[in-house]
Structure formats: C-alpha cells, structure tokens
Amino acid sequence: MSIALPVRSPSLHSKQSHPLRFEGYDTVINPLSSFLGMFSHDIAIDLGTANTLVSVRGRGIVIDEPSVVAIDRVTKRVLAIGAEAKRMVGRTPSSIIAVRPLRDGVISDFATTEKMLQYFIRSVHERFGMGVGKPRVVIGIPSGATEVEKRAVHDAAVAAGARAAYLIEEPMAAAIGAGLPVMDAAGSMCVDIGGGTTEVAVIALGGIVRSQSARAAGDAMDMAIMDYARQVHNLLIGERTAEQLKIATGSAFPMDDEATADLRGRDLATGLPKSVEVSTVEIRDALSVVVNEIVRTVRATIETTPPELVADLMMHGIAMTGGGSLLRGLDRKIATETRFPVYVGEDPLRSVVRGCADVLEETETLQKVQSAVASRRPPR
C-alpha cells in the first residue's frame, strides 16, 4: 500500500553540489550503488517486541510473524523462528527454550536478533529470487533507544546481509504510515503503542519536536492481567492466556455492553485446574495502571510542546497507531484526559512498517527523517 507523502517546501529539497551522502554511518550513494539498488530487494522492517513485519519495495508487506525464536538449550542451534516458534511458548521440553530477543522495544539478545533478521532477509530472497547485490534496509526503532541500542540494531542488520541500514524512530515512521503531514510546518502528534513501549511524538517540518517513551504497552497490559488473576483469584495464568483475555474483554473506558469471560488457569492453593468468571469491569481495573501511565506520557508530551504547535494539535487531533491502540475505549480515555480529539489510524498494526517502506522509496525523505545516531560517524 503506497501512502502519498505531502509536498515538501523548497527548503527541504534544495539542490546539492556534492554527491548525495546519507548520514547513516558515512554511507555514500554512488552511481554503482544506485544502479544495484534498482535490482536488489530493498526491505523495510518494523522490528517490534511482539511482532516483526517486513515490507519489500514494490511488493508490499510480505512477512508478519511473532518476534520469537526457539533455541536448543544445549547446542544453541535455532530450531524455529516466528509463528512456528510462538506455538512452542509454554509448551517446550527442557531441552528447548522459546525466547523473545527484543524486550521493551530494544535488543536484549544480539546474537538471536541477528539470526532472526537473517531468517527474514533470507525468506524474502527465497520468495522473490536473489537480487543483484545486498539490500538496503530501513528499520524502525524506539525514540528512547540509547546510542548503544541503536548501534546494536544497525550492526545486526548489516551482519544479517544488508548493504546499508538506516534507522528511523518508530513514532516518525508510524506518523508517515498513518498519512500525517510530517513535512508540513503545522504540528502532528502520533501515539504509537506497541508491545514493549509507548512512543509519543510531536512532529513538524520532518523532525520530532517533542517525544516521550514509556515502557507501558501491550506486554505490560498482559502482565497486569496476570498479576490481577494471581492476587485477586489466586490463579496462575500464562502470557498467551492473558493476551487472549485482553483482546476479548480488555477496555480502557466504560462500555455500553459490559460482558463476562471465563478465565482458566492453575489454582495456586491446590495446584489443580480452576476456572473463574471475570467481567470487563474487572479487566479494565486490572489494566488501569498501564492505561494511566500511557495517558500520563501523552499529557507530559503536550505540556512541553510549544504553544504554536498545541494550537495545531487541537485542530488536527492525535493519531493513535500500534496494536495497543486497538484496546477498546483507549482513544476515548485519552481524549477525555487531554481534551484533544483522538482517533485510531487506518490499519494501526502496520503503520510503522508502511512508514519505513514509504521513506525507502524517497531518498530525500529518508535523509531527512533518519535517527539522530545516524548523523554521527563511528569513532576512528
């Protein structure tokens, strides 16, 4: 799906007398590189805590799989990646472990992440045939990632076979994917709620003016439901059960049709299976701590935003993206607390990867919106 980017002002794409140089670790765009780029399968990746999405230039989104890797505990050999590995979570024998190499939006296991990226890049080549030369790769990263974490993502992509790797903050990519006019002087605000982090950013003239990142997102919601089941019902449940309950009955604002659901797990007192009936009101109470933290992050970002941009936001509203934005009533909750119009973008689960794919098509846009770490040369 191609998202048309807004027309830039002349100052953003003035002609340059020197060869075009991407700011990503001293990567020079020469005629040979540009020629090979016409035949390689350039890739955009949303390297998420819960799911990894891959878009190929000219092909659209071709991979949407969980960020899970199954490893042999003894030999350290990778046994499965993606959907097949996720099916093993909570069901593996002692010799196999199913791990998520990304936690809170950043790489926690570099070697496993590199193997996962190699698997996805190889899958693209196997599906569409080998391209000439290595691909360029654009990857979305959390806005609060440290220099070390950004370098780890970049190095993992290069080690996995990328010719050049470019990093873009996830809220910027999500805003582009949601169709916001990020290159305009008027301000836009995007709240990207993923699996590990909630990214809030105010964007104008192709840059992030204000941003906040909180580790209160989908995973934190699952943990809140697990804690609630253990503390209130003395019931032990797994992450997958908590996630299913969140999707089925989770909400952030009172609903017109409250319902109930069966919660099944292991009784901590007897060790035997147990089933209890929980209401949407109970689940909403369990999620309230995480929801309030998301609201606090949004309000903190607004409080530090220049007044001229606040006026723009009051007119255009706040766009929500990411899987967490699908929590029922969350847009109404944020709108009530901030007094701003709030809406959920189209296909919010894929906003980041669509934004990465869009900037991959436009050299000037990619040069403008790259992550700040890419503007610094590595130490010599």
C-alpha positions in Angstrom: 0.0 0.0 0.0 1.5 3.3 -1.1 1.0 6.3 1.2 1.4 9.6 -0.6 3.7 11.9 1.3 2.9 15.6 1.5 4.7 18.1 -0.8 7.8 19.5 0.8 8.8 23.1 1.0 11.6 24.1 -1.3 14.0 24.4 1.7 13.8 20.7 2.4 15.0 19.5 -1.0 17.3 22.2 -2.3 19.9 21.0 -4.8 23.3 19.9 -3.5 26.6 20.5 -5.3 28.3 17.5 -3.6 27.5 13.8 -4.1 24.4 12.8 -2.0 25.6 11.3 1.3 23.3 9.5 3.6 24.0 10.3 7.1 23.9 6.6 8.1 27.4 5.8 9.1 29.2 7.5 6.3 27.3 5.7 3.5 28.0 7.3 0.2 25.4 6.9 -2.6 27.5 6.4 -5.7 26.2 5.6 -9.3 27.1 1.9 -8.9 25.2 1.6 -5.6 22.2 3.3 -7.1 22.3 1.0 -10.1 22.5 -2.1 -8.0 19.7 -0.8 -5.8 17.4 -1.0 -8.8 17.7 -4.8 -8.8 18.0 -5.6 -5.1 15.0 -6.4 -2.9 15.2 -3.3 -0.6 13.5 -4.1 2.7 11.6 -2.1 5.4 11.4 -3.8 8.8 9.3 -3.0 11.9 11.4 -4.8 14.4 8.8 -5.0 17.2 8.9 -6.5 20.6 5.8 -8.7 19.8 5.8 -9.0 16.0 8.2 -8.3 13.2 6.8 -7.0 9.9 8.8 -6.9 6.6 7.9 -4.9 3.5 9.7 -5.3 0.2 10.0 -2.4 -2.2 7.4 -2.8 -4.9 5.8 -5.9 -3.3 4.2 -4.6 -0.1 4.1 -6.3 3.3 5.3 -9.9 2.8 6.1 -11.1 6.3 4.1 -10.6 9.6 5.4 -13.0 12.2 5.9 -13.0 16.0 9.4 -11.9 17.2 10.1 -15.3 18.9 13.0 -17.7 18.4 13.1 -21.4 19.6 16.7 -22.5 20.5 18.2 -25.8 21.5 19.4 -25.2 25.1 22.5 -27.4 24.7 23.8 -26.8 21.1 22.3 -23.2 20.9 21.1 -24.1 17.4 18.0 -22.2 16.2 15.1 -24.6 15.7 12.3 -22.3 14.7 11.6 -18.6 14.2 8.3 -16.6 14.0 4.9 -18.2 14.1 6.2 -21.7 14.5 8.4 -20.7 17.5 5.5 -18.8 19.1 3.4 -22.0 19.1 6.1 -23.5 21.3 5.9 -20.8 24.0 5.0 -22.5 27.3 5.0 -26.0 25.7 8.7 -26.8 25.1 10.6 -29.7 26.7 13.5 -28.9 28.9 16.0 -29.1 26.0 14.3 -26.3 24.1 13.7 -22.6 25.0 11.5 -20.2 23.2 12.8 -16.6 23.6 11.9 -13.1 22.5 15.2 -11.4 21.6 13.6 -8.0 21.9 12.4 -6.6 25.2 10.8 -3.2 25.8 11.4 -2.3 22.2 15.2 -2.9 22.2 17.5 -5.8 21.6 18.2 -7.9 24.6 19.9 -10.8 22.8 22.1 -9.6 20.0 23.1 -13.0 18.5 19.5 -14.2 18.4 18.2 -11.0 16.9 20.9 -11.3 14.2 19.7 -14.8 13.3 16.1 -13.7 13.3 17.0 -10.8 10.8 19.0 -13.3 8.7 15.9 -15.6 8.6 13.6 -12.8 7.4 16.0 -11.4 4.8 16.7 -14.9 3.5 12.9 -15.6 3.4 12.5 -12.5 1.1 15.2 -13.7 -1.3 13.8 -17.3 -1.3 10.3 -15.9 -2.1 11.2 -13.5 -4.8 14.6 -14.8 -6.1 18.0 -13.4 -5.3 18.5 -9.8 -6.2 21.7 -8.3 -7.5 23.7 -7.1 -4.6 22.7 -6.8 -0.9 19.5 -4.9 0.0 19.2 -1.6 1.7 17.2 -2.0 5.0 15.2 0.7 6.9 14.4 -0.3 10.5 12.1 1.4 13.0 13.5 1.8 16.5 12.1 3.3 19.7 12.7 7.1 20.1 14.1 6.5 23.5 16.7 4.0 22.4 20.3 4.7 23.6 23.3 5.1 21.3 24.4 1.5 22.2 20.9 0.1 21.4 20.8 1.9 18.1 24.2 0.7 17.2 23.2 -2.9 18.1 20.2 -2.7 15.7 22.3 -1.3 12.9 25.1 -3.8 13.3 22.6 -6.7 13.5 21.1 -5.7 10.2 24.5 -5.3 8.5 25.6 -8.7 9.8 22.4 -10.2 8.6 23.2 -9.2 5.0 22.2 -5.6 4.5 24.2 -3.4 2.1 23.2 -0.3 4.2 21.0 0.0 7.3 19.0 3.2 8.2 17.3 3.8 11.5 14.1 5.7 11.9 12.3 6.5 15.2 9.1 4.5 15.4 6.7 7.4 16.1 8.1 9.2 12.9 7.6 6.0 10.8 4.2 5.5 12.3 3.1 9.0 11.6 4.2 8.7 7.9 2.5 5.3 7.7 -0.7 6.8 9.1 -0.7 9.6 6.5 0.2 12.5 8.7 1.7 15.6 7.0 5.1 15.2 8.8 6.9 17.6 6.4 4.5 20.5 7.0 5.1 23.3 9.4 1.8 22.5 11.1 2.3 20.1 14.0 1.2 16.5 14.1 1.1 14.1 17.1 1.3 10.4 17.0 0.9 7.9 19.9 2.4 4.5 18.9 1.5 1.8 21.4 3.5 -1.4 20.6 4.3 -4.5 22.5 7.2 -3.2 24.6 6.9 0.6 24.5 4.5 3.5 24.0 6.1 6.2 21.8 4.6 9.7 21.8 5.9 12.3 19.5 5.0 15.8 18.2 6.3 16.2 14.6 6.8 19.2 12.4 9.0 20.0 9.4 10.2 16.4 9.1 11.6 16.3 12.6 10.5 15.2 16.1 9.9 18.4 18.2 9.0 16.7 21.5 8.9 13.0 22.4 8.3 10.7 25.3 8.7 7.0 25.6 7.2 4.8 28.3 7.5 1.1 28.9 3.8 0.8 29.3 2.3 -1.1 26.3 0.9 -4.4 25.2 3.3 -6.6 27.3 2.7 -4.5 30.4 -1.1 -5.0 29.9 -0.6 -8.8 29.7 1.5 -8.7 32.9 -1.2 -6.6 34.7 -3.8 -9.2 33.9 -1.6 -12.0 35.1 -0.9 -10.1 38.4 -4.6 -9.4 38.8 -5.5 -13.1 38.3 -2.9 -14.2 40.9 -3.7 -11.6 43.5 -7.5 -11.5 43.3 -8.4 -15.0 42.2 -5.3 -16.9 43.3 -5.0 -18.2 39.8 -1.8 -18.7 37.7 -2.2 -18.0 34.0 0.3 -17.7 31.2 1.1 -14.8 28.8 -0.9 -16.2 25.9 -4.0 -16.6 28.1 -3.6 -13.0 29.4 -3.2 -11.7 25.8 -6.3 -13.5 24.6 -8.3 -12.2 27.6 -7.0 -8.6 26.8 -8.1 -8.9 23.2 -11.5 -10.4 24.0 -12.6 -8.3 27.0 -10.0 -5.6 27.6 -11.1 -1.9 27.7 -9.9 1.5 28.9 -13.3 3.3 29.2 -16.7 2.2 30.4 -18.6 0.4 27.6 -22.3 0.3 26.8 -22.4 -3.5 26.7 -20.3 -4.9 29.6 -19.7 -8.7 29.4 -18.0 -11.6 31.2 -15.5 -14.2 30.2 -14.1 -17.5 31.6 -10.6 -17.3 33.0 -8.8 -20.7 33.2 -5.6 -21.5 34.9 -4.0 -23.3 37.8 -5.2 -22.7 41.4 -2.1 -21.7 43.4 -3.6 -23.2 46.6 -4.4 -26.7 45.3 -2.3 -26.9 42.2 -5.4 -28.1 40.3 -7.1 -26.5 37.2 -9.5 -23.8 38.0 -12.0 -21.6 36.1 -13.4 -18.3 37.3 -15.8 -15.8 35.6 -14.4 -12.3 35.2 -16.2 -9.2 33.9 -14.9 -6.5 31.6 -15.1 -4.1 34.5 -12.5 -6.3 36.4 -10.2 -6.4 33.4 -10.5 -2.7 33.0 -9.5 -2.2 36.6 -6.5 -4.5 36.1 -5.4 -2.5 33.1 -5.9 0.9 34.7 -2.3 1.3 35.9 -0.9 0.7 32.5 -3.6 2.9 30.8 -3.0 5.7 33.3 0.8 5.6 32.5 0.0 5.9 28.8 -2.2 8.9 29.5 0.4 10.5 31.7 3.0 10.1 28.9 0.7 11.8 26.4 -0.1 14.7 28.8 3.6 15.1 29.7 4.5 15.4 26.0 1.7 18.0 25.4 2.8 20.1 28.4 6.3 20.6 26.9 5.1 21.2 23.4 5.4 24.8 22.0 2.1 26.7 22.1 2.0 27.2 18.4 2.1 23.5 17.8 -0.5 22.9 20.5 -3.0 25.0 18.5 -2.3 22.8 15.5 -2.9 19.6 17.5 -6.2 21.0 18.8 -7.3 21.4 15.2 -5.9 18.2 13.7 -6.1 15.8 16.7 -3.9 13.0 18.0 -3.4 9.9 15.8 -3.0 6.5 17.6 -1.2 3.6 16.0 0.2 0.2 17.1 -1.6 -2.9 18.4 -2.2 -1.3 21.8 -4.3 1.4 20.2 -7.0 -1.3 19.4 -7.8 -1.6 23.2 -11.4 -0.6 23.3 -12.1 2.9 24.6 -8.5 3.9 24.8 -9.0 6.7 22.3 -12.0 8.0 24.4 -9.9 7.8 27.6 -7.1 9.8 26.1 -9.5 12.3 24.6 -11.2 12.8 28.0 -8.0 13.3 29.9 -6.3 15.6 27.3 -9.3 17.4 25.8 -7.9 16.8 22.3 -9.6 15.0 19.5 -8.2 11.5 19.3 -8.6 8.9 16.5 -7.1 5.5 15.6 -5.3 5.5 12.3 -6.1 3.1 9.5 -4.6 -0.4 9.9 -2.6 0.7 13.0 -0.8 -2.6 13.3 1.1 -1.9 10.1 1.7 1.9 10.4 5.4 1.6 11.3 6.4 -0.8 8.5 4.3 1.2 6.0 6.1 4.4 7.0 9.5 2.7 6.7 8.6 1.4 3.3 7.5 4.9 2.2 10.8 6.6 3.1 12.7 3.8 1.4 11.1 5.0 -1.8 12.1 8.6 -1.3 15.8 9.4 -0.9 15.3 13.0 0.4 12.7 11.9 2.9 15.0 9.1 4.2 17.8 11.6 4.6 15.6 14.0 6.5 14.0 11.7 9.0 16.8 9.3 9.9 17.5 8.7 13.5 19.9 11.2 15.2 22.5 8.5 15.8 23.0 8.1 12.1 24.3 11.6 11.8 27.4 10.7 13.8 30.4 9.0 12.3 31.7 6.0 14.2 34.9 6.6 16.2 38.1 6.1 14.3 
